[in-house]
Amino acid sequence: MTSDKQTEYNTLLEMWREEKKKRQDAEQEIEKLKADLAREKEDRQYDKMVHDRELADLFKGKYDKGK
């Protein structure tokens, strides 16, 4: 390879490596966000279950407003 071609190749290779690193970082962030979302969904589901139970108790007259 001539010097210009080698330089161009090295430049392209470095650009490819940088883009690969950016993609990997983005994929890690996506996985973190997916895990956070799953935890939030679980929390919301639990809160809804507790709320539904409180409403059911209220309608049955078991809920103590003094608590």
ABEGO torsion letter per residue (X at the ends): XBAAAAAAAAAAAAAAAAAAAAAAAAAAAAAAAAAAAAAAAAAAAAAAAAAAAAAAAAAAGABBAAX
